[in-house]
Amino acid sequence: MYVDGYNLYYGGRGHCGRGTSGWRWLDVRALASMLVEERTNLPGAHVGRVVYCTARVDGADNPSGHADQDVYLKALLATGSVDRIEYGRYVARVKHAPLARPARPPRPSRAHPPGVAADG
């Protein structure tokens, strides 16, 4: 099983709340196993290998974030919560598309055609 660490982190933070302590120490393997076992259309399925995919926080831009991430990644491996960590490269830039436009801070905002309400 492949786990997108970025989406897991921000999804968990959004679900549990930014100030909630402890949620970051989620046992990734246990969660994945529970989700697979609950699927009635996958009888006998199991999680054989967990690969955690992430990008390193830049230590020059965010030293404390880099150190915190290092502790977390080492803990994932040490506890057996994941079998392997695969590193990609995070690129911070705004994507532009027909329905997205630049906004401040640098995150895209949704564009709406003239005369169409934002909720419709």
GIJO-V20557 format. One record per residue. N is the residue number from 1. RES is the residue in one letter. PHI is phi in radians with two decimals (999 if undefined). PSI is psi in whole degrees, -180 to 180 (* if undefined). D_CENTER is the distance of its C-alpha to the mean C-alpha in Angstrom with 2 decimals. Layout:
BEGIN
n=N res=RES phi=PHI psi=PSI d_center=D_CENTER
n=N res=RES phi=PHI psi=PSI d_center=D_CENTER
END
This chain:
BEGIN
n=1 res=M phi=999 psi=136 d_center=14.48
n=2 res=Y phi=-1.82 psi=133 d_center=11.60
n=3 res=V phi=-2.06 psi=126 d_center=8.04
n=4 res=D phi=-1.46 psi=102 d_center=5.26
n=5 res=G phi=-1.04 psi=-37 d_center=3.83
n=6 res=Y phi=-1.11 psi=-49 d_center=2.44
n=7 res=N phi=-1.22 psi=-34 d_center=2.19
n=8 res=L phi=-1.10 psi=-46 d_center=3.13
n=9 res=Y phi=-1.09 psi=-54 d_center=3.96
n=10 res=Y phi=-1.25 psi=-31 d_center=5.15
n=11 res=G phi=-1.17 psi=-44 d_center=6.30
n=12 res=G phi=-1.13 psi=-42 d_center=7.87
n=13 res=R phi=-1.11 psi=-41 d_center=9.26
n=14 res=G phi=-1.18 psi=-37 d_center=10.63
n=15 res=H phi=-1.32 psi=-44 d_center=12.09
n=16 res=C phi=-1.55 psi=-23 d_center=13.52
n=17 res=G phi=1.76 psi=138 d_center=14.45
n=18 res=R phi=-1.04 psi=-36 d_center=13.88
n=19 res=G phi=-1.55 psi=-2 d_center=17.03
n=20 res=T phi=-1.30 psi=125 d_center=16.62
n=21 res=S phi=-1.50 psi=154 d_center=17.02
n=22 res=G phi=1.58 psi=-24 d_center=16.04
n=23 res=W phi=-1.16 psi=-25 d_center=12.96
n=24 res=R phi=-1.19 psi=-19 d_center=10.83
n=25 res=W phi=-1.58 psi=32 d_center=13.30
n=26 res=L phi=-1.03 psi=136 d_center=12.26
n=27 res=D phi=-1.43 psi=102 d_center=14.07
n=28 res=V phi=-1.07 psi=-44 d_center=11.69
n=29 res=R phi=-1.10 psi=-44 d_center=14.94
n=30 res=A phi=-1.10 psi=-42 d_center=16.69
n=31 res=L phi=-1.10 psi=-47 d_center=14.19
n=32 res=A phi=-1.07 psi=-43 d_center=14.18
n=33 res=S phi=-1.10 psi=-43 d_center=17.96
n=34 res=M phi=-1.08 psi=-43 d_center=18.56
n=35 res=L phi=-1.15 psi=-39 d_center=16.92
n=36 res=V phi=-1.21 psi=-43 d_center=18.97
n=37 res=E phi=-1.13 psi=-30 d_center=22.07
n=38 res=E phi=-1.29 psi=-17 d_center=21.99
n=39 res=R phi=-1.30 psi=116 d_center=22.29
n=40 res=T phi=-1.33 psi=-17 d_center=26.03
n=41 res=N phi=-1.59 psi=9 d_center=26.07
n=42 res=L phi=-2.24 psi=59 d_center=24.90
n=43 res=P phi=-1.08 psi=134 d_center=27.72
n=44 res=G phi=1.38 psi=-1 d_center=27.59
n=45 res=A phi=-1.24 psi=149 d_center=24.09
n=46 res=H phi=-2.60 psi=163 d_center=22.18
n=47 res=V phi=-1.57 psi=116 d_center=19.19
n=48 res=G phi=-1.62 psi=-35 d_center=20.87
n=49 res=R phi=-2.61 psi=138 d_center=18.29
n=50 res=V phi=-2.05 psi=120 d_center=14.61
n=51 res=V phi=-1.96 psi=120 d_center=13.06
n=52 res=Y phi=-1.68 psi=119 d_center=9.82
n=53 res=C phi=-1.81 psi=129 d_center=8.87
n=54 res=T phi=-2.71 psi=177 d_center=7.94
n=55 res=A phi=-2.21 psi=145 d_center=10.22
n=56 res=R phi=-1.29 psi=140 d_center=12.44
n=57 res=V phi=-1.21 psi=137 d_center=12.95
n=58 res=D phi=-1.24 psi=117 d_center=16.48
n=59 res=G phi=-1.15 psi=-28 d_center=18.96
n=60 res=A phi=-1.26 psi=-39 d_center=21.60
n=61 res=D phi=-1.46 psi=-31 d_center=19.75
n=62 res=N phi=-2.55 psi=77 d_center=17.97
n=63 res=P phi=-1.03 psi=-42 d_center=19.78
n=64 res=S phi=-1.23 psi=-38 d_center=18.61
n=65 res=G phi=-1.11 psi=-39 d_center=14.88
n=66 res=H phi=-1.11 psi=-45 d_center=15.66
n=67 res=A phi=-1.14 psi=-43 d_center=17.68
n=68 res=D phi=-1.08 psi=-43 d_center=15.23
n=69 res=Q phi=-1.13 psi=-39 d_center=12.54
n=70 res=D phi=-1.07 psi=-45 d_center=15.53
n=71 res=V phi=-1.06 psi=-46 d_center=16.57
n=72 res=Y phi=-1.10 psi=-46 d_center=13.32
n=73 res=L phi=-1.13 psi=-39 d_center=13.16
n=74 res=K phi=-1.13 psi=-38 d_center=16.89
n=75 res=A phi=-1.16 psi=-40 d_center=16.65
n=76 res=L phi=-0.99 psi=-44 d_center=14.35
n=77 res=L phi=-1.26 psi=-45 d_center=17.10
n=78 res=A phi=-1.12 psi=-34 d_center=20.00
n=79 res=T phi=-1.53 psi=-7 d_center=19.38
n=80 res=G phi=1.39 psi=13 d_center=18.87
n=81 res=S phi=-1.16 psi=-29 d_center=15.53
n=82 res=V phi=-2.35 psi=156 d_center=14.59
n=83 res=D phi=-1.61 psi=-30 d_center=17.29
n=84 res=R phi=-2.67 psi=150 d_center=15.96
n=85 res=I phi=-2.05 psi=125 d_center=13.41
n=86 res=E phi=-1.86 psi=131 d_center=13.42
n=87 res=Y phi=-1.83 psi=132 d_center=13.10
n=88 res=G phi=-1.93 psi=-160 d_center=12.86
n=89 res=R phi=-2.25 psi=125 d_center=13.77
n=90 res=Y phi=-1.56 psi=130 d_center=12.05
n=91 res=V phi=-2.09 psi=118 d_center=14.64
n=92 res=A phi=-1.56 psi=103 d_center=14.87
n=93 res=R phi=-2.74 psi=156 d_center=17.17
n=94 res=V phi=-1.45 psi=132 d_center=17.88
n=95 res=K phi=-1.51 psi=139 d_center=18.20
n=96 res=H phi=-1.96 psi=133 d_center=21.55
n=97 res=A phi=-2.61 psi=172 d_center=22.49
n=98 res=P phi=-0.96 psi=-32 d_center=25.29
n=99 res=L phi=-1.86 psi=13 d_center=23.43
n=100 res=A phi=-2.24 psi=144 d_center=21.54
n=101 res=R phi=-2.44 psi=154 d_center=23.34
n=102 res=P phi=-1.07 psi=149 d_center=22.72
n=103 res=A phi=-2.58 psi=170 d_center=22.55
n=104 res=R phi=-1.89 psi=136 d_center=22.55
n=105 res=P phi=-1.06 psi=173 d_center=20.26
n=106 res=P phi=-1.15 psi=73 d_center=19.11
n=107 res=R phi=-2.32 psi=142 d_center=16.92
n=108 res=P phi=-1.18 psi=149 d_center=18.39
n=109 res=S phi=-2.06 psi=156 d_center=20.34
n=110 res=R phi=-1.38 psi=131 d_center=21.63
n=111 res=A phi=-1.59 psi=146 d_center=25.18
n=112 res=H phi=-2.20 psi=136 d_center=27.83
n=113 res=P phi=-1.07 psi=152 d_center=31.15
n=114 res=P phi=-0.98 psi=135 d_center=34.24
n=115 res=G phi=1.49 psi=-1 d_center=35.60
n=116 res=V phi=-1.89 psi=128 d_center=32.46
n=117 res=A phi=-1.14 psi=152 d_center=30.98
n=118 res=A phi=-1.09 psi=-29 d_center=27.36
n=119 res=D phi=-1.63 psi=1 d_center=26.77
n=120 res=G phi=-2.13 psi=* d_center=28.67
END
